[in-house]
Amino acid sequence: MAARDINVIALVKGEERYVFLYDDDSRAEALETLARHAANPELSFSWYDAAVLAQKVRQQSCRPRHVRFQPRADRRA
């Protein structure tokens, strides 16, 4: 089984902690979850909080992937 990168975004509001874990294939679901939490009147999680975290989700999708070092073929190792 191939390893998958897990993305993490978090928000601390007073005593409350909101931590969201998602992989690259689940970005849309993560954004939907942020909206669902913001729409829940029982949570202190606001639409502003959702917007800020959604921006972070989108920024993480633009980040470069891990690049492995490969020595140049014309140099001795």
Biopython code that builds the backbone (N, CA, C, O; Angstrom):
import numpy as np
from Bio.PDB.StructureBuilder import StructureBuilder

atoms = [
    (1, "MET", "N", (0.847, -1.179, 0.000)),
    (1, "MET", "CA", (0.000, 0.000, 0.000)),
    (1, "MET", "C", (0.891, 1.240, 0.000)),
    (1, "MET", "O", (1.832, 1.326, 0.789)),
    (2, "ALA", "N", (0.608, 2.178, -0.860)),
    (2, "ALA", "CA", (1.411, 3.394, -0.973)),
    (2, "ALA", "C", (1.096, 4.355, 0.165)),
    (2, "ALA", "O", (-0.047, 4.472, 0.607)),
    (3, "ALA", "N", (2.128, 5.032, 0.624)),
    (3, "ALA", "CA", (1.934, 6.030, 1.680)),
    (3, "ALA", "C", (1.262, 7.259, 1.090)),
    (3, "ALA", "O", (1.533, 7.637, -0.050)),
    (4, "ARG", "N", (0.384, 7.882, 1.870)),
    (4, "ARG", "CA", (-0.300, 9.087, 1.417)),
    (4, "ARG", "C", (0.030, 10.211, 2.379)),
    (4, "ARG", "O", (0.075, 10.015, 3.594)),
    (5, "ASP", "N", (0.260, 11.395, 1.820)),
    (5, "ASP", "CA", (0.506, 12.563, 2.652)),
    (5, "ASP", "C", (-0.814, 13.008, 3.277)),
    (5, "ASP", "O", (-1.858, 13.008, 2.626)),
    (6, "ILE", "N", (-0.747, 13.379, 4.529)),
    (6, "ILE", "CA", (-1.922, 13.883, 5.237)),
    (6, "ILE", "C", (-1.688, 15.364, 5.501)),
    (6, "ILE", "O", (-0.650, 15.754, 6.035)),
    (7, "ASN", "N", (-2.657, 16.177, 5.125)),
    (7, "ASN", "CA", (-2.615, 17.616, 5.378)),
    (7, "ASN", "C", (-3.342, 17.889, 6.685)),
    (7, "ASN", "O", (-4.319, 17.220, 7.021)),
    (8, "VAL", "N", (-2.852, 18.879, 7.413)),
    (8, "VAL", "CA", (-3.450, 19.239, 8.695)),
    (8, "VAL", "C", (-3.669, 20.749, 8.729)),
    (8, "VAL", "O", (-2.763, 21.525, 8.422)),
    (9, "ILE", "N", (-4.870, 21.152, 9.103)),
    (9, "ILE", "CA", (-5.137, 22.557, 9.416)),
    (9, "ILE", "C", (-5.803, 22.572, 10.778)),
    (9, "ILE", "O", (-6.552, 21.655, 11.116)),
    (10, "ALA", "N", (-5.541, 23.592, 11.551)),
    (10, "ALA", "CA", (-6.076, 23.640, 12.911)),
    (10, "ALA", "C", (-6.425, 25.066, 13.298)),
    (10, "ALA", "O", (-5.868, 26.033, 12.777)),
    (11, "LEU", "N", (-7.361, 25.162, 14.225)),
    (11, "LEU", "CA", (-7.792, 26.446, 14.755)),
    (11, "LEU", "C", (-8.001, 26.284, 16.244)),
    (11, "LEU", "O", (-8.640, 25.329, 16.686)),
    (12, "VAL", "N", (-7.465, 27.210, 17.022)),
    (12, "VAL", "CA", (-7.666, 27.224, 18.469)),
    (12, "VAL", "C", (-8.492, 28.461, 18.799)),
    (12, "VAL", "O", (-8.093, 29.588, 18.503)),
    (13, "LYS", "N", (-9.652, 28.234, 19.416)),
    (13, "LYS", "CA", (-10.528, 29.332, 19.835)),
    (13, "LYS", "C", (-10.790, 29.162, 21.336)),
    (13, "LYS", "O", (-11.637, 28.372, 21.752)),
    (14, "GLY", "N", (-10.052, 29.912, 22.118)),
    (14, "GLY", "CA", (-10.204, 29.775, 23.568)),
    (14, "GLY", "C", (-9.841, 28.371, 24.004)),
    (14, "GLY", "O", (-8.716, 27.913, 23.803)),
    (15, "GLU", "N", (-10.800, 27.697, 24.600)),
    (15, "GLU", "CA", (-10.572, 26.326, 25.075)),
    (15, "GLU", "C", (-10.858, 25.282, 23.993)),
    (15, "GLU", "O", (-10.574, 24.100, 24.183)),
    (16, "GLU", "N", (-11.410, 25.707, 22.878)),
    (16, "GLU", "CA", (-11.788, 24.764, 21.824)),
    (16, "GLU", "C", (-10.663, 24.593, 20.805)),
    (16, "GLU", "O", (-9.907, 25.522, 20.522)),
    (17, "ARG", "N", (-10.575, 23.383, 20.267)),
    (17, "ARG", "CA", (-9.589, 23.056, 19.253)),
    (17, "ARG", "C", (-10.324, 22.428, 18.076)),
    (17, "ARG", "O", (-11.076, 21.468, 18.247)),
    (18, "TYR", "N", (-10.107, 22.964, 16.900)),
    (18, "TYR", "CA", (-10.650, 22.390, 15.668)),
    (18, "TYR", "C", (-9.470, 21.933, 14.830)),
    (18, "TYR", "O", (-8.655, 22.748, 14.398)),
    (19, "VAL", "N", (-9.379, 20.633, 14.601)),
    (19, "VAL", "CA", (-8.272, 20.066, 13.834)),
    (19, "VAL", "C", (-8.870, 19.250, 12.690)),
    (19, "VAL", "O", (-9.714, 18.381, 12.910)),
    (20, "PHE", "N", (-8.429, 19.536, 11.482)),
    (20, "PHE", "CA", (-8.936, 18.865, 10.293)),
    (20, "PHE", "C", (-7.791, 18.161, 9.584)),
    (20, "PHE", "O", (-6.762, 18.774, 9.296)),
    (21, "LEU", "N", (-7.964, 16.896, 9.307)),
    (21, "LEU", "CA", (-6.983, 16.081, 8.593)),
    (21, "LEU", "C", (-7.607, 15.649, 7.276)),
    (21, "LEU", "O", (-8.764, 15.229, 7.246)),
    (22, "TYR", "N", (-6.860, 15.746, 6.201)),
    (22, "TYR", "CA", (-7.374, 15.328, 4.899)),
    (22, "TYR", "C", (-6.210, 15.028, 3.974)),
    (22, "TYR", "O", (-5.110, 15.550, 4.156)),
    (23, "ASP", "N", (-6.455, 14.191, 2.987)),
    (23, "ASP", "CA", (-5.418, 13.938, 1.990)),
    (23, "ASP", "C", (-5.741, 14.750, 0.736)),
    (23, "ASP", "O", (-6.782, 15.403, 0.661)),
    (24, "ASP", "N", (-4.857, 14.704, -0.225)),
    (24, "ASP", "CA", (-5.017, 15.524, -1.425)),
    (24, "ASP", "C", (-6.297, 15.197, -2.189)),
    (24, "ASP", "O", (-6.886, 16.077, -2.816)),
    (25, "ASP", "N", (-6.727, 13.947, -2.140)),
    (25, "ASP", "CA", (-7.942, 13.542, -2.843)),
    (25, "ASP", "C", (-9.214, 13.982, -2.117)),
    (25, "ASP", "O", (-10.305, 13.879, -2.678)),
    (26, "SER", "N", (-9.093, 14.464, -0.896)),
    (26, "SER", "CA", (-10.258, 14.824, -0.081)),
    (26, "SER", "C", (-10.398, 16.325, 0.148)),
    (26, "SER", "O", (-11.101, 16.739, 1.070)),
    (27, "ARG", "N", (-9.752, 17.138, -0.659)),
    (27, "ARG", "CA", (-9.823, 18.586, -0.468)),
    (27, "ARG", "C", (-11.257, 19.113, -0.519)),
    (27, "ARG", "O", (-11.654, 19.916, 0.325)),
    (28, "ALA", "N", (-12.029, 18.665, -1.500)),
    (28, "ALA", "CA", (-13.410, 19.145, -1.634)),
    (28, "ALA", "C", (-14.231, 18.766, -0.405)),
    (28, "ALA", "O", (-15.034, 19.566, 0.076)),
    (29, "GLU", "N", (-14.037, 17.569, 0.099)),
    (29, "GLU", "CA", (-14.752, 17.140, 1.304)),
    (29, "GLU", "C", (-14.321, 17.967, 2.513)),
    (29, "GLU", "O", (-15.142, 18.285, 3.374)),
    (30, "ALA", "N", (-13.048, 18.312, 2.579)),
    (30, "ALA", "CA", (-12.566, 19.142, 3.689)),
    (30, "ALA", "C", (-13.237, 20.509, 3.654)),
    (30, "ALA", "O", (-13.649, 21.027, 4.692)),
    (31, "LEU", "N", (-13.349, 21.092, 2.469)),
    (31, "LEU", "CA", (-14.007, 22.401, 2.330)),
    (31, "LEU", "C", (-15.484, 22.307, 2.715)),
    (31, "LEU", "O", (-16.014, 23.215, 3.355)),
    (32, "GLU", "N", (-16.148, 21.224, 2.335)),
    (32, "GLU", "CA", (-17.548, 21.021, 2.714)),
    (32, "GLU", "C", (-17.693, 20.878, 4.227)),
    (32, "GLU", "O", (-18.659, 21.368, 4.812)),
    (33, "THR", "N", (-16.750, 20.217, 4.845)),
    (33, "THR", "CA", (-16.786, 20.037, 6.302)),
    (33, "THR", "C", (-16.628, 21.381, 7.006)),
    (33, "THR", "O", (-17.300, 21.640, 8.005)),
    (34, "LEU", "N", (-15.747, 22.234, 6.494)),
    (34, "LEU", "CA", (-15.596, 23.568, 7.082)),
    (34, "LEU", "C", (-16.912, 24.327, 7.019)),
    (34, "LEU", "O", (-17.308, 24.965, 7.995)),
    (35, "ALA", "N", (-17.590, 24.264, 5.884)),
    (35, "ALA", "CA", (-18.879, 24.954, 5.729)),
    (35, "ALA", "C", (-19.934, 24.362, 6.664)),
    (35, "ALA", "O", (-20.716, 25.099, 7.265)),
    (36, "ARG", "N", (-19.956, 23.058, 6.784)),
    (36, "ARG", "CA", (-20.922, 22.400, 7.678)),
    (36, "ARG", "C", (-20.706, 22.827, 9.133)),
    (36, "ARG", "O", (-21.667, 23.065, 9.864)),
    (37, "HIS", "N", (-19.456, 22.921, 9.541)),
    (37, "HIS", "CA", (-19.159, 23.362, 10.910)),
    (37, "HIS", "C", (-19.581, 24.820, 11.107)),
    (37, "HIS", "O", (-20.130, 25.175, 12.150)),
    (38, "ALA", "N", (-19.323, 25.660, 10.105)),
    (38, "ALA", "CA", (-19.686, 27.075, 10.222)),
    (38, "ALA", "C", (-21.202, 27.254, 10.307)),
    (38, "ALA", "O", (-21.682, 28.169, 10.977)),
    (39, "ALA", "N", (-21.952, 26.388, 9.634)),
    (39, "ALA", "CA", (-23.416, 26.482, 9.636)),
    (39, "ALA", "C", (-24.049, 25.915, 10.902)),
    (39, "ALA", "O", (-25.249, 26.083, 11.122)),
    (40, "ASN", "N", (-23.267, 25.256, 11.724)),
    (40, "ASN", "CA", (-23.784, 24.633, 12.948)),
    (40, "ASN", "C", (-23.824, 25.675, 14.065)),
    (40, "ASN", "O", (-22.773, 26.110, 14.535)),
    (41, "PRO", "N", (-25.026, 26.083, 14.500)),
    (41, "PRO", "CA", (-25.126, 27.118, 15.539)),
    (41, "PRO", "C", (-24.654, 26.650, 16.921)),
    (41, "PRO", "O", (-24.470, 27.468, 17.823)),
    (42, "GLU", "N", (-24.462, 25.353, 17.086)),
    (42, "GLU", "CA", (-23.995, 24.828, 18.377)),
    (42, "GLU", "C", (-22.481, 24.945, 18.539)),
    (42, "GLU", "O", (-21.949, 24.722, 19.627)),
    (43, "LEU", "N", (-21.791, 25.294, 17.455)),
    (43, "LEU", "CA", (-20.337, 25.437, 17.503)),
    (43, "LEU", "C", (-19.954, 26.910, 17.469)),
    (43, "LEU", "O", (-20.686, 27.738, 16.927)),
    (44, "SER", "N", (-18.817, 27.225, 18.043)),
    (44, "SER", "CA", (-18.312, 28.602, 17.972)),
    (44, "SER", "C", (-17.553, 28.843, 16.666)),
    (44, "SER", "O", (-17.071, 29.949, 16.421)),
    (45, "PHE", "N", (-17.451, 27.825, 15.844)),
    (45, "PHE", "CA", (-16.752, 27.884, 14.559)),
    (45, "PHE", "C", (-17.571, 28.775, 13.622)),
    (45, "PHE", "O", (-18.712, 28.448, 13.296)),
    (46, "SER", "N", (-16.992, 29.902, 13.188)),
    (46, "SER", "CA", (-17.738, 30.896, 12.412)),
    (46, "SER", "C", (-17.458, 30.764, 10.910)),
    (46, "SER", "O", (-16.586, 30.007, 10.484)),
    (47, "TRP", "N", (-18.218, 31.519, 10.134)),
    (47, "TRP", "CA", (-17.972, 31.567, 8.697)),
    (47, "TRP", "C", (-16.614, 32.198, 8.412)),
    (47, "TRP", "O", (-15.945, 31.823, 7.450)),
    (48, "TYR", "N", (-16.211, 33.139, 9.229)),
    (48, "TYR", "CA", (-14.877, 33.735, 9.074)),
    (48, "TYR", "C", (-13.808, 32.658, 9.287)),
    (48, "TYR", "O", (-12.850, 32.565, 8.519)),
    (49, "ASP", "N", (-13.979, 31.848, 10.338)),
    (49, "ASP", "CA", (-13.037, 30.756, 10.597)),
    (49, "ASP", "C", (-12.970, 29.816, 9.400)),
    (49, "ASP", "O", (-11.891, 29.400, 8.978)),
    (50, "ALA", "N", (-14.142, 29.489, 8.860)),
    (50, "ALA", "CA", (-14.197, 28.590, 7.702)),
    (50, "ALA", "C", (-13.475, 29.210, 6.506)),
    (50, "ALA", "O", (-12.755, 28.515, 5.789)),
    (51, "ALA", "N", (-13.662, 30.507, 6.289)),
    (51, "ALA", "CA", (-13.015, 31.176, 5.157)),
    (51, "ALA", "C", (-11.500, 31.175, 5.300)),
    (51, "ALA", "O", (-10.781, 30.933, 4.330)),
    (52, "VAL", "N", (-11.017, 31.444, 6.496)),
    (52, "VAL", "CA", (-9.567, 31.470, 6.733)),
    (52, "VAL", "C", (-8.969, 30.077, 6.514)),
    (52, "VAL", "O", (-7.940, 29.938, 5.854)),
    (53, "LEU", "N", (-9.618, 29.049, 7.070)),
    (53, "LEU", "CA", (-9.092, 27.690, 6.914)),
    (53, "LEU", "C", (-9.238, 27.202, 5.475)),
    (53, "LEU", "O", (-8.374, 26.479, 4.979)),
    (54, "ALA", "N", (-10.313, 27.585, 4.806)),
    (54, "ALA", "CA", (-10.487, 27.203, 3.404)),
    (54, "ALA", "C", (-9.364, 27.790, 2.551)),
    (54, "ALA", "O", (-8.880, 27.140, 1.624)),
    (55, "GLN", "N", (-8.957, 28.998, 2.857)),
    (55, "GLN", "CA", (-7.848, 29.605, 2.129)),
    (55, "GLN", "C", (-6.573, 28.790, 2.342)),
    (55, "GLN", "O", (-5.790, 28.604, 1.410)),
    (56, "LYS", "N", (-6.365, 28.309, 3.557)),
    (56, "LYS", "CA", (-5.185, 27.476, 3.838)),
    (56, "LYS", "C", (-5.247, 26.156, 3.065)),
    (56, "LYS", "O", (-4.231, 25.678, 2.559)),
    (57, "VAL", "N", (-6.444, 25.572, 2.977)),
    (57, "VAL", "CA", (-6.607, 24.341, 2.200)),
    (57, "VAL", "C", (-6.224, 24.601, 0.745)),
    (57, "VAL", "O", (-5.505, 23.811, 0.133)),
    (58, "ARG", "N", (-6.699, 25.687, 0.212)),
    (58, "ARG", "CA", (-6.394, 26.009, -1.188)),
    (58, "ARG", "C", (-4.914, 26.312, -1.380)),
    (58, "ARG", "O", (-4.341, 25.949, -2.408)),
    (59, "GLN", "N", (-4.292, 26.962, -0.420)),
    (59, "GLN", "CA", (-2.855, 27.255, -0.515)),
    (59, "GLN", "C", (-2.037, 25.975, -0.475)),
    (59, "GLN", "O", (-1.035, 25.850, -1.179)),
    (60, "GLN", "N", (-2.462, 25.027, 0.347)),
    (60, "GLN", "CA", (-1.734, 23.763, 0.428)),
    (60, "GLN", "C", (-1.813, 22.999, -0.876)),
    (60, "GLN", "O", (-0.908, 22.227, -1.191)),
    (61, "SER", "N", (-2.879, 23.195, -1.645)),
    (61, "SER", "CA", (-2.978, 22.492, -2.924)),
    (61, "SER", "C", (-2.012, 23.077, -3.948)),
    (61, "SER", "O", (-1.705, 22.423, -4.945)),
    (62, "CYS", "N", (-1.530, 24.295, -3.721)),
    (62, "CYS", "CA", (-0.598, 24.950, -4.648)),
    (62, "CYS", "C", (0.854, 24.714, -4.280)),
    (62, "CYS", "O", (1.747, 25.061, -5.053)),
    (63, "ARG", "N", (1.106, 24.143, -3.139)),
    (63, "ARG", "CA", (2.494, 23.976, -2.708)),
    (63, "ARG", "C", (3.187, 22.911, -3.549)),
    (63, "ARG", "O", (2.544, 21.980, -4.032)),
    (64, "PRO", "N", (4.477, 23.045, -3.719)),
    (64, "PRO", "CA", (5.203, 22.050, -4.516)),
    (64, "PRO", "C", (5.263, 20.711, -3.785)),
    (64, "PRO", "O", (5.320, 20.654, -2.556)),
    (65, "ARG", "N", (5.248, 19.677, -4.545)),
    (65, "ARG", "CA", (5.378, 18.325, -3.992)),
    (65, "ARG", "C", (6.811, 18.095, -3.546)),
    (65, "ARG", "O", (7.726, 18.811, -3.954)),
    (66, "HIS", "N", (6.994, 17.086, -2.703)),
    (66, "HIS", "CA", (8.334, 16.736, -2.257)),
    (66, "HIS", "C", (9.170, 16.337, -3.469)),
    (66, "HIS", "O", (8.741, 15.538, -4.302)),
    (67, "VAL", "N", (10.338, 16.891, -3.551)),
    (67, "VAL", "CA", (11.242, 16.565, -4.642)),
    (67, "VAL", "C", (12.410, 15.807, -4.052)),
    (67, "VAL", "O", (13.065, 16.270, -3.118)),
    (68, "ARG", "N", (12.656, 14.652, -4.602)),
    (68, "ARG", "CA", (13.767, 13.854, -4.106)),
    (68, "ARG", "C", (15.057, 14.283, -4.790)),
    (68, "ARG", "O", (15.067, 14.597, -5.981)),
    (69, "PHE", "N", (16.125, 14.293, -4.040)),
    (69, "PHE", "CA", (17.425, 14.656, -4.578)),
    (69, "PHE", "C", (17.900, 13.564, -5.517)),
    (69, "PHE", "O", (17.869, 12.380, -5.183)),
    (70, "GLN", "N", (18.334, 13.973, -6.685)),
    (70, "GLN", "CA", (18.933, 13.044, -7.636)),
    (70, "GLN", "C", (20.251, 13.644, -8.088)),
    (70, "GLN", "O", (20.275, 14.729, -8.670)),
    (71, "PRO", "N", (21.352, 12.944, -7.825)),
    (71, "PRO", "CA", (22.645, 13.494, -8.234)),
    (71, "PRO", "C", (22.738, 13.587, -9.750)),
    (71, "PRO", "O", (22.134, 12.802, -10.480)),
    (72, "ARG", "N", (23.507, 14.564, -10.200)),
    (72, "ARG", "CA", (23.706, 14.726, -11.630)),
    (72, "ARG", "C", (24.463, 13.525, -12.182)),
    (72, "ARG", "O", (25.356, 12.984, -11.530)),
    (73, "ALA", "N", (24.098, 13.124, -13.371)),
    (73, "ALA", "CA", (24.711, 11.945, -13.976)),
    (73, "ALA", "C", (26.167, 12.170, -14.343)),
    (73, "ALA", "O", (26.936, 11.213, -14.446)),
    (74, "ASP", "N", (26.561, 13.442, -14.544)),
    (74, "ASP", "CA", (27.935, 13.708, -14.980)),
    (74, "ASP", "C", (28.913, 13.887, -13.807)),
    (74, "ASP", "O", (30.079, 14.220, -14.019)),
    (75, "ARG", "N", (28.445, 13.670, -12.590)),
    (75, "ARG", "CA", (29.327, 13.752, -11.406)),
    (75, "ARG", "C", (29.456, 12.392, -10.763)),
    (75, "ARG", "O", (28.549, 11.560, -10.797)),
    (76, "ARG", "N", (30.625, 12.203, -10.174)),
    (76, "ARG", "CA", (30.803, 10.978, -9.385)),
    (76, "ARG", "C", (30.156, 11.178, -8.033)),
    (76, "ARG", "O", (30.219, 12.269, -7.468)),
    (77, "ALA", "N", (29.543, 10.149, -7.516)),
    (77, "ALA", "CA", (28.851, 10.240, -6.233)),
    (77, "ALA", "C", (29.814, 10.285, -5.077)),
    (77, "ALA", "O", (29.391, 10.362, -3.924)),
]
sb = StructureBuilder()
sb.init_structure("model")
sb.init_model(0)
sb.init_chain("A")
sb.init_seg("    ")
for serial, (resi, resn, name, xyz) in enumerate(atoms, 1):
    if name == "N":
        sb.init_residue(resn, " ", resi, " ")
    sb.init_atom(name, np.array(xyz, "f"), 0.0, 1.0, " ", f" {name:<3s}", serial, name[0])
structure = sb.get_structure()
